[in-house]
Amino acid sequence: MKNTFILFCFLFLNISFSQKKQDFILKSPDGKIEVKISVNDKISWSISHEKDLILAPSEMSLSLDENQILGKNPVVLNSKKETVNNSFETPLYKKKSVQNHYNQLTLNFKNDFSIEYRVFDDGAAYRFVTKKKKDITVKSEEVVLNFDKDYNTLMPYVRDLRNPKDPYISSFEAHYENKKISEFAKDTLAFLPFLIDYKNHKKAVFLEANLEDYPGLFLTNNKDKSGFESRFSKYPLKETNGGFNNINRLITERADYLIKTKGTRTFPWRAIVISENDAALANNDMVQKLSEASKIKDISWIKPGKVAWDWWNDWNIYNIDFKAGINTQTYKYYIDFASKNKVEYVVLDEGWSLEEDIMKHNPNVDLEALIAYGKERNVGIILWSSWMALTKNTDGILKNYANLGIKGFKVDFLDRDDAKMVNSVYDIAQKAANYKLVLDFHGMYKPTGIQRTYPNILNFEGVKGLENNKWTPNDDVPLYDTTIPFIRMMAGPMDYTPGAMRNATKSEFKPSHSTPMSQGTRCHQLALYTIFEAPLQMMADSPTAFMKEQESTDFIAKVPTVFDETVALDGEVGKYVSIARRKGNTWYLGAITNWDSRDITIDFSFLEKGKKFQAEVFSDGLNADKAATDYKKEIITVDSTTKLKYRLASGGGLAMIIK
């Protein structure tokens, strides 16, 4: 009886201790952001920016096998605070280095796990860390985002019909729907990043970073519609061919867990970026700051640049003496165009090989001859492949084509971010690095920091890019173009593929397969080469179209794809944006608007004081409201005191090179 009483007292004390509320406060270096972590029967965090509540108390937990829930009745063993203030080099990015200044709180819990919280001047993040000796099975993760009011959101929803029974098959391409939290679209999921508008000039964007050996995060409404809760794709057990041309791998059976993984590891960061100024969202480094450093020691062979692309323009070259198409002569023409305009690469998109077996070539394409022809002209060749075809023998395929002289692969139709797919992306990246091959992941989930860890991955799609203009007549593209710099681009580079030389007003636009056009003006397209981040940037139109518009082509060819410095000048989500980027001693400036024409002022105070600069300016022509190809080119002199007003036409833009 005595032993029973002692045991009862011990259990009571243990339960009481685990349920005793403990609060921890962590502030940003500048003191504006405060994170409050509460540990009771569950763990939650809330975030305030000055006097404004950004995130109401929101729970977090990690459920493992054997009914272990890390975060249920937690016991804090100890805590540790530290401040980090350093910087790291980012040679293939929008700036050459990133400042990394944050305060961190680590809570170590009973049951061999910790949670790390970081607070920066521009946001906050947390992640789980486990320290278990044996492998673990992650059954689920609870990520909750609660809010004190029914704010507006800009949310991208899963809209994919290839497998309606599996909402986790997605191309991750969607316009942002402006809905209140309570109006979350029914019977679907949303993916990251997304934005909350607090209607007081403050906005927050929600991201994840360092996604490795783990599935990507989706969201749905919580029960009382005051916020969101997580959903994750379970681990695939069985797959079958399906989707476009039968080259997707669709899931027919999933496990009851997310991943079987190492017991000692870190998990992805759950991050929130907070801004009082929309423009600041267009120049944010949160994903870079939360990602693992490069695993490639020597990156000198990684060559960013622009790419002459065949597929968007349907191999539509003319005024020539041969039949254009997927053949050697056509690709030599693309190589000649690239060489003449100092374009670094040509991509051979679908059709150069069998789709299901890329070791078997189209007999009309002499690949070895094209590689040699490109090498003579300083133009590298990049090959397209579906993910399914490449992963039949990843190492063998990459080795074979690297030995032939190929410079990289455009990998398409991944269309999932379950843990198996995420691990495959890391595997392809490492094997490509072994053979010094660059990668462009098309048909891909949003980047989550692997671009820093494996900088040979130069581009990611996960964006509703220019290709959609070939078949979607009702998309509001200028609205989307002026939204993604503040949301999607925060995650990383975008394989949006700009460069249309046939430009249309809102009333004149129509889809076309072989002579596609863009919505908005010529200057809108030119500006995208500065605004949209893409170390491997496509030139989507055909050589014939570009050569007809040589003045515009010359401008595009001069814009770099990576930079030393970025300044977000001005902008408002969904309305307009203006960004300046520096490479060496030259600045590049782009500004675009939605379908509303507007006056914008360019403040040149970002220029070095006391020096005069010459600016090559492309601005919307006086008649661009009717003829979207109309533009004005001029050479002007500016300095750091200059302020100039420009009229952007409906769907218009402004582009400059400043020396």
Protein Blocks (a to p, Z undefined) as FASTA:
>chain_A
ZZmmmmmmmmmmmmmmmmpccddddddfkomaccdddddfbccddddehjbcfbgcdddd
dddehhiaehiapacfbdcddddddddddfbbcbfbdcddddddddddehiiacdddddf
kbccddddddbfbdcddfbdcdddddfbdcdddddddddfkbmmlmkbcehiacdddddf
klgcehiacdddddddehnopacddddehiahiacddddddfkopaccdddddddfbdcd
ehjhhlaccdfbdcfbfbdcdfbdcdddddddddfbfklmmmccklmmmpccdfbfblml
pccdddddfklnoopaghiabdcdjdfklmmmmmmmmmmnopabdcddehiacfklmkbc
cfklcfklmmmmmmmnopacdddddfklmmmommlmmmmmmmnopabdcdehklpabfkl
mmmmmmmmmmmmmnopacddehiacdehjmmmmmmbmbdehiacfklmmmpmkbcfklmm
mmmmmmmmmnoccdehpaifbdcdfklgccdfklccdeddfklmmmmmmmpgcfbacdfb
afklmmmmmmlmmmmmmpcfbdfbdcdfbdcehiaccddddehjbccddddddfbdcddd
ddfklpcghiacddddddddfklmmmmmbccdddddddfkbccdddddehiacddddZZ
